Amino acid sequence: MQVSADVLSLPKKKKLLIVGLLWLRWDVRNKANGGDSRRTTGKVTYEARMVTQQLQDAANAKGVQMTRTYAPRWTLLPPYIWKINVNAAFWANVMQGAWGFVICDHQGIAVLAGAGRLDVVRDVLCAESYACIEAFQVSADQVCSASLWRLILRPY
């Protein structure tokens, strides 16, 4: 939170540059993970400055009103559906990894979560697969337990 407050307290030009750099860093990382060639630092810096300049030009243009529109990214699920998010990390030099998952109910509230370390793993896909397996096992155990308790507590 301190970093966010510090960035937001900067002059508009620097604030836009930092936001542009952060966005481009995210974009470069995702494209590199997708198999694209890596961009040079100079090219990333140039692109950040161009994005910043375009934002400033748009904000300063006379007669232009900037509006934000938000498209719904997620809608509530039916009450019997749980959403599972998994992620993993992989360190190729030591062939180790880590995994994690969060299971949310139909309202988007986290109901179960787990994380762990993998002492030996082949690649990131294997680590993510392990996260999926753990999430499925935990959710299956939870559903079975909940069903059993409903059965036990059901009035006759």
PLY file of the C-alpha trace (Angstrom):
ply
format ascii 1.0
element vertex 156
property float x
property float y
property float z
element edge 155
property int vertex1
property int vertex2
end_header
0.00 0.00 0.00
2.89 2.36 0.71
4.16 2.03 -2.87
0.72 2.84 -4.27
0.44 5.91 -2.05
3.91 7.07 -3.08
3.16 6.63 -6.79
-0.19 8.43 -6.50
1.48 11.37 -4.75
3.86 11.98 -7.69
3.29 14.61 -10.38
0.91 13.53 -13.15
3.64 13.03 -15.77
5.73 10.73 -13.54
2.64 8.89 -12.33
1.62 8.14 -15.93
5.15 7.02 -16.80
5.27 4.60 -13.87
1.84 3.18 -14.69
2.92 2.83 -18.34
6.11 1.02 -17.32
4.23 -1.33 -15.00
1.69 -2.13 -17.70
4.41 -2.72 -20.29
6.37 -4.91 -17.87
3.25 -7.04 -17.46
2.69 -7.09 -21.24
6.33 -8.02 -22.00
6.31 -10.80 -19.40
3.08 -12.31 -20.73
4.30 -12.20 -24.33
7.65 -13.75 -23.37
5.81 -16.50 -21.48
3.73 -17.02 -24.61
6.84 -17.60 -26.72
7.39 -14.16 -28.28
10.91 -12.77 -28.40
11.92 -10.48 -25.56
12.01 -6.74 -26.16
15.04 -4.67 -25.26
14.97 -2.31 -22.28
15.26 0.63 -24.66
12.25 -0.49 -26.67
10.15 -1.02 -23.54
11.13 2.43 -22.23
10.27 4.00 -25.60
6.87 2.27 -25.65
6.16 3.42 -22.08
6.92 7.01 -23.06
4.68 6.73 -26.14
1.79 5.35 -24.05
2.32 8.16 -21.53
2.35 10.80 -24.26
-0.80 9.41 -25.86
-2.59 9.47 -22.50
-1.50 13.07 -21.89
-2.54 14.15 -25.39
-5.95 12.56 -24.95
-6.42 14.14 -21.52
-5.35 17.61 -22.73
-7.32 17.65 -26.00
-9.98 20.36 -26.08
-13.52 19.16 -26.47
-12.55 15.60 -25.63
-14.27 14.05 -22.69
-12.66 10.92 -21.33
-15.05 8.33 -19.97
-14.44 4.93 -18.53
-16.62 2.02 -19.34
-16.47 -1.15 -17.38
-17.49 -4.37 -19.01
-18.59 -7.00 -16.53
-15.71 -9.43 -16.20
-17.35 -11.90 -13.90
-20.94 -12.70 -13.08
-22.31 -14.57 -10.12
-22.34 -18.31 -10.55
-25.24 -20.62 -9.75
-25.28 -21.54 -6.02
-24.04 -25.09 -6.66
-20.93 -24.04 -8.65
-17.51 -23.32 -7.14
-14.78 -21.55 -9.09
-11.23 -22.87 -8.76
-8.19 -20.71 -9.50
-4.77 -22.38 -9.59
-1.25 -21.10 -10.05
2.26 -22.45 -9.83
5.90 -21.44 -9.92
8.89 -23.33 -11.28
12.62 -22.89 -10.75
14.32 -24.67 -13.64
17.83 -24.45 -12.20
16.87 -26.61 -9.18
13.85 -28.41 -10.70
11.65 -27.30 -7.80
8.32 -25.55 -7.71
5.38 -24.33 -5.73
1.64 -24.53 -6.20
-1.45 -22.84 -4.89
-5.19 -22.68 -5.33
-8.21 -20.70 -4.18
-11.74 -22.04 -4.38
-14.54 -19.46 -4.37
-18.25 -20.00 -3.90
-21.00 -18.66 -6.15
-20.63 -15.18 -4.61
-16.88 -15.02 -5.21
-15.99 -15.55 -1.55
-12.94 -17.73 -0.92
-14.06 -20.86 0.91
-10.99 -23.08 0.52
-7.34 -22.44 -0.29
-4.11 -24.36 -0.30
-0.46 -23.99 -1.20
2.65 -26.08 -1.06
6.17 -26.67 -2.23
7.33 -29.27 -4.73
10.80 -30.62 -4.01
11.06 -32.23 -7.45
9.05 -31.14 -10.47
9.72 -31.34 -14.20
8.23 -28.05 -15.42
5.65 -25.38 -14.64
2.87 -27.36 -16.33
3.49 -30.26 -13.94
3.42 -27.83 -11.01
0.10 -26.36 -12.18
-1.26 -29.87 -12.71
-0.36 -30.66 -9.11
-2.26 -27.53 -8.01
-5.31 -28.72 -9.98
-5.16 -32.18 -8.44
-4.87 -30.77 -4.91
-7.76 -28.36 -5.52
-9.96 -31.14 -6.89
-9.13 -33.45 -3.98
-9.82 -30.77 -1.37
-13.05 -29.68 -3.05
-14.20 -33.31 -3.45
-13.49 -33.97 0.24
-15.39 -30.81 1.18
-18.39 -31.66 -1.01
-18.48 -35.24 0.30
-18.28 -33.99 3.89
-21.01 -31.41 3.30
-23.23 -34.01 1.63
-22.63 -36.45 4.48
-23.49 -33.81 7.09
-26.68 -32.88 5.20
-27.61 -36.54 5.15
-26.91 -36.94 8.88
-28.75 -33.74 9.86
-31.72 -34.25 7.54
-34.96 -34.65 9.52
-36.88 -37.87 8.89
0 1
1 2
2 3
3 4
4 5
5 6
6 7
7 8
8 9
9 10
10 11
11 12
12 13
13 14
14 15
15 16
16 17
17 18
18 19
19 20
20 21
21 22
22 23
23 24
24 25
25 26
26 27
27 28
28 29
29 30
30 31
31 32
32 33
33 34
34 35
35 36
36 37
37 38
38 39
39 40
40 41
41 42
42 43
43 44
44 45
45 46
46 47
47 48
48 49
49 50
50 51
51 52
52 53
53 54
54 55
55 56
56 57
57 58
58 59
59 60
60 61
61 62
62 63
63 64
64 65
65 66
66 67
67 68
68 69
69 70
70 71
71 72
72 73
73 74
74 75
75 76
76 77
77 78
78 79
79 80
80 81
81 82
82 83
83 84
84 85
85 86
86 87
87 88
88 89
89 90
90 91
91 92
92 93
93 94
94 95
95 96
96 97
97 98
98 99
99 100
100 101
101 102
102 103
103 104
104 105
105 106
106 107
107 108
108 109
109 110
110 111
111 112
112 113
113 114
114 115
115 116
116 117
117 118
118 119
119 120
120 121
121 122
122 123
123 124
124 125
125 126
126 127
127 128
128 129
129 130
130 131
131 132
132 133
133 134
134 135
135 136
136 137
137 138
138 139
139 140
140 141
141 142
142 143
143 144
144 145
145 146
146 147
147 148
148 149
149 150
150 151
151 152
152 153
153 154
154 155
